[in-house]
Amino acid sequence: MDKNKSFYLTLVVVFCVVLSGLGGYFIGTHFGEKETIKNEVKKDEEKKNEEINANDIKVADLSNYVYTALYSYLKSGEKSLNSYLNNLSNDQKLYVAGLLNFEDEDNKYNNKKYSDLKNKLIDVFGTDLNLQAKDYYTLADDKEPLFIYNKETDEFVYNENTIGTDALVDFDLGYIYNYKLKDKNIENDELVITYYGLYAYQDEIGPTTLSNDKNIERILNYEEESNGMTDEEYLEKAFSNNKDDFFKFSYIYKKINDKYVLVDFKQA
């Protein structure tokens, strides 16, 4: 009887051990699957939040003066935007900052504060590019500065002894024209905004021409010479025919001091 009882108890113990093992296996498998699903859901949510954040991120508006510098950067063959910008002459940096307000003809030669111009550069590039408070000469061999810096008021004051100018301080007569947004993504902790676009060639005393240097060429605001087709209609038709005829301009932003600033620019 004792033998039978001992054998019975042994069977019970073995059964319990096997049952515990099976229970642990199934519980582990169950929670493992739940954890895997949880991680996948988390990744999907992070990806979705990343996309939302990319669309929500605000960056400084770029002026035609900045687009002019970016066009010249492309044509320079330089590999580093930061190096290119820092090696510009002080007059060119003043131009990029918006000293000459060509976009507002009536106020083109208004006084501008040095501190405001520095802040504009910081808003866009995250740095003032070592901008100096010096008189502004349109061209290096000009005898009279177009703007004279006044230390007492911290302003660049238009020099009445000059006749004004539309020259672009040794920049190429072109700038970047963004036509249509392609995408806006976060890649490797950087915000990348890509546009379909063209080059805009600005004659000093003539109209602006949009071009891809191949099969697209449009003089803006001359619709009477274009069979009645508006500029927008022309561009929309060209884009519909073949969007690859448009350049792809990518603006790369990095978060510095809680603000996304332009650190690189590429063309594809």
C-alpha positions as CSV (number, residue, x, y, z in Angstrom):
1,M,0.0,0.0,0.0
2,D,2.8,2.4,0.9
3,K,4.5,1.5,-2.4
4,N,1.3,2.3,-4.3
5,K,0.9,5.5,-2.4
6,S,4.4,6.6,-3.1
7,F,4.1,5.8,-6.8
8,Y,0.8,7.7,-6.9
9,L,2.4,10.8,-5.3
10,T,5.3,10.6,-7.8
11,L,2.9,10.6,-10.7
12,V,1.1,13.6,-9.3
13,V,4.3,15.5,-8.9
14,V,5.4,14.7,-12.4
15,F,2.1,15.6,-13.8
16,C,2.2,19.0,-11.9
17,V,5.7,19.7,-13.2
18,V,4.7,18.9,-16.8
19,L,1.5,21.0,-16.4
20,S,3.5,23.9,-15.0
21,G,5.9,23.7,-17.8
22,L,3.2,23.6,-20.4
23,G,1.4,26.5,-18.7
24,G,4.6,28.5,-18.6
25,Y,5.3,27.8,-22.2
26,F,1.9,28.9,-23.4
27,I,1.8,31.9,-21.1
28,G,5.3,33.0,-22.3
29,T,4.3,32.5,-25.9
30,H,1.1,34.5,-25.4
31,F,2.8,37.4,-23.7
32,G,5.6,37.2,-26.2
33,E,3.1,37.6,-29.0
34,K,1.4,40.4,-27.2
35,E,4.7,42.2,-26.7
36,T,5.6,41.8,-30.4
37,I,2.2,43.1,-31.4
38,K,2.6,46.0,-28.9
39,N,6.0,46.9,-30.3
40,E,4.7,46.8,-33.9
41,V,1.8,49.1,-32.9
42,K,4.2,51.4,-31.2
43,K,6.4,51.6,-34.3
44,D,3.4,52.3,-36.4
45,E,2.3,55.1,-34.0
46,E,5.8,56.5,-34.0
47,K,5.9,56.5,-37.8
48,K,2.5,58.1,-37.9
49,N,3.5,60.8,-35.3
50,E,6.7,61.4,-37.3
51,E,4.7,62.1,-40.4
52,I,2.3,64.4,-38.5
53,N,5.3,66.2,-36.9
54,A,6.9,66.7,-40.3
55,N,3.8,68.4,-41.6
56,D,3.4,70.5,-38.4
57,I,7.0,71.7,-38.2
58,K,7.3,75.4,-39.1
59,V,10.3,76.9,-40.8
60,A,11.3,80.4,-41.7
61,D,10.0,81.8,-45.0
62,L,12.7,82.1,-47.6
63,S,13.1,85.3,-49.6
64,N,14.2,85.7,-53.2
65,Y,17.5,86.9,-51.8
66,V,18.0,83.5,-50.1
67,Y,16.9,81.7,-53.3
68,T,19.4,83.8,-55.2
69,A,22.2,82.6,-52.9
70,L,21.0,79.0,-53.2
71,Y,21.0,79.2,-57.0
72,S,24.6,80.6,-56.9
73,Y,25.5,77.8,-54.5
74,L,24.4,75.2,-57.0
75,K,26.3,76.8,-59.8
76,S,29.4,77.2,-57.7
77,G,30.1,73.5,-57.5
78,E,30.7,73.8,-53.7
79,K,29.9,70.8,-51.6
80,S,29.0,72.5,-48.3
81,L,26.3,75.1,-48.1
82,N,27.6,76.3,-44.7
83,S,31.1,76.8,-46.1
84,Y,29.8,78.6,-49.2
85,L,27.6,81.0,-47.2
86,N,30.4,81.8,-44.7
87,N,32.8,82.6,-47.6
88,L,30.5,85.1,-49.2
89,S,31.6,88.7,-49.2
90,N,30.0,90.9,-46.5
91,D,28.1,92.8,-49.2
92,Q,26.6,89.5,-50.5
93,K,25.6,88.5,-46.9
94,L,23.9,91.8,-46.5
95,Y,22.0,91.2,-49.8
96,V,20.9,87.7,-48.6
97,A,19.7,89.2,-45.4
98,G,17.5,91.6,-47.4
99,L,19.2,94.9,-47.2
100,L,17.8,95.9,-50.6
101,N,14.1,95.3,-50.6
102,F,13.6,94.6,-54.4
103,E,10.2,93.0,-53.6
104,D,8.9,96.3,-52.5
105,E,9.9,98.9,-55.0
106,D,8.5,101.9,-53.0
107,N,10.6,100.9,-49.9
108,K,13.6,99.4,-51.7
109,Y,16.1,101.9,-50.2
110,N,14.6,102.3,-46.7
111,N,16.9,102.2,-43.7
112,K,17.5,98.8,-42.3
113,K,18.7,97.9,-38.8
114,Y,21.9,95.8,-38.6
115,S,20.4,93.8,-35.7
116,D,17.3,93.0,-37.8
117,L,19.4,91.8,-40.7
118,K,21.4,89.5,-38.4
119,N,18.2,88.1,-37.0
120,K,16.9,87.3,-40.4
121,L,20.0,85.3,-41.2
122,I,19.7,83.5,-37.8
123,D,16.1,82.6,-38.4
124,V,16.9,80.9,-41.7
125,F,20.4,79.5,-41.2
126,G,20.8,79.3,-37.4
127,T,23.8,81.7,-37.7
128,D,24.4,85.3,-38.6
129,L,27.2,84.1,-41.0
130,N,29.5,86.5,-39.2
131,L,27.7,89.5,-40.8
132,Q,29.7,92.8,-40.3
133,A,28.3,96.3,-39.7
134,K,30.1,97.8,-42.7
135,D,29.1,100.1,-45.6
136,Y,27.4,98.3,-48.4
137,Y,28.9,98.4,-51.9
138,T,26.9,97.0,-54.8
139,L,30.1,96.0,-56.7
140,A,33.6,95.7,-55.4
141,D,35.0,98.5,-57.5
142,D,32.2,101.1,-56.7
143,K,33.6,104.3,-55.4
144,E,30.5,105.2,-53.3
145,P,28.7,102.8,-51.0
146,L,25.0,102.4,-51.7
147,F,24.3,102.2,-48.0
148,I,26.3,103.8,-45.2
149,Y,26.3,102.2,-41.7
150,N,25.4,104.6,-38.9
151,K,26.8,103.3,-35.6
152,E,24.6,105.6,-33.5
153,T,21.3,104.3,-34.9
154,D,22.6,100.8,-35.8
155,E,21.1,101.4,-39.3
156,F,22.2,101.1,-42.9
157,V,21.2,104.4,-44.4
158,Y,20.8,105.0,-48.1
159,N,23.5,107.1,-49.7
160,E,21.8,110.0,-51.5
161,N,25.0,110.6,-53.5
162,T,24.4,107.4,-55.5
163,I,21.8,106.7,-58.2
164,G,20.5,103.4,-56.9
165,T,20.9,100.0,-58.5
166,D,19.3,96.8,-59.4
167,A,22.6,94.8,-59.6
168,L,23.0,91.7,-57.5
169,V,26.4,92.2,-55.8
170,D,28.2,89.7,-58.0
171,F,25.6,87.0,-57.7
172,D,24.4,85.1,-60.8
173,L,21.2,86.6,-62.3
174,G,19.1,83.7,-61.2
175,Y,17.2,82.2,-58.3
176,I,15.3,79.1,-57.3
177,Y,11.6,78.9,-58.2
178,N,9.5,76.4,-56.2
179,Y,6.6,75.3,-58.2
180,K,4.8,72.5,-56.3
181,L,5.5,70.6,-53.1
182,K,6.6,67.0,-53.6
183,D,7.0,65.8,-50.1
184,K,8.0,66.7,-46.5
185,N,9.6,64.1,-44.4
186,I,11.8,63.5,-41.4
187,E,14.9,61.6,-42.4
188,N,17.8,60.8,-39.9
189,D,16.5,63.5,-37.5
190,E,16.5,66.1,-40.3
191,L,13.4,67.7,-41.9
192,V,13.6,67.4,-45.7
193,I,11.2,69.5,-47.8
194,T,11.3,68.8,-51.5
195,Y,9.7,70.9,-54.3
196,Y,9.4,70.5,-58.0
197,G,10.8,73.7,-59.4
198,L,12.7,75.6,-62.1
199,Y,15.4,78.2,-62.4
200,A,14.2,81.8,-62.5
201,Y,16.4,84.1,-64.6
202,Q,16.0,87.8,-63.7
203,D,17.3,90.4,-66.1
204,E,18.4,93.6,-64.5
205,I,16.0,95.7,-66.5
206,G,13.8,93.0,-68.0
207,P,11.3,90.3,-67.2
208,T,11.8,87.0,-65.3
209,T,12.1,83.8,-67.3
210,L,11.4,80.4,-65.8
211,S,13.4,77.6,-67.3
212,N,14.8,74.1,-66.9
213,D,17.5,74.9,-69.4
214,K,16.0,72.3,-71.8
215,N,12.4,72.3,-73.0
216,I,10.7,74.7,-70.6
217,E,11.0,78.4,-70.9
218,R,8.3,80.9,-69.8
219,I,8.6,84.7,-69.6
220,L,6.4,85.6,-66.6
221,N,3.6,88.2,-66.9
222,Y,3.7,88.3,-70.7
223,E,0.5,86.4,-71.3
224,E,-0.5,88.5,-74.4
225,E,2.5,86.9,-76.2
226,S,1.5,83.3,-75.1
227,N,-1.7,82.7,-77.0
228,G,-3.7,83.8,-74.0
229,M,-2.4,81.0,-71.8
230,T,-1.7,82.2,-68.2
231,D,1.6,81.5,-66.5
232,E,-0.1,79.0,-64.2
233,E,-1.8,77.2,-67.1
234,Y,1.5,76.9,-68.9
235,L,3.2,75.5,-65.9
236,E,0.4,73.1,-65.1
237,K,0.4,71.8,-68.6
238,A,4.1,71.3,-68.6
239,F,3.9,69.5,-65.3
240,S,1.1,67.3,-66.5
241,N,3.0,66.4,-69.6
242,N,6.1,65.3,-67.7
243,K,6.8,66.3,-64.1
244,D,10.4,65.0,-64.4
245,D,11.1,68.0,-66.6
246,F,11.0,70.0,-63.4
247,F,14.0,70.0,-61.0
248,K,13.6,68.5,-57.5
249,F,14.9,71.0,-54.9
250,S,15.5,69.6,-51.4
251,Y,15.8,71.8,-48.4
252,I,17.4,70.1,-45.5
253,Y,16.6,71.5,-42.0
254,K,18.1,70.5,-38.6
255,K,16.8,71.3,-35.2
256,I,19.1,73.8,-33.4
257,N,18.1,75.5,-30.2
258,D,14.4,74.4,-30.6
259,K,14.2,75.8,-34.1
260,Y,14.6,74.1,-37.5
261,V,17.1,75.9,-39.6
262,L,18.4,75.4,-43.2
263,V,21.7,73.4,-43.2
264,D,21.8,72.0,-46.7
265,F,20.2,72.4,-50.2
266,K,20.3,69.9,-53.0
267,Q,19.0,69.5,-56.6
268,A,18.0,66.2,-58.2
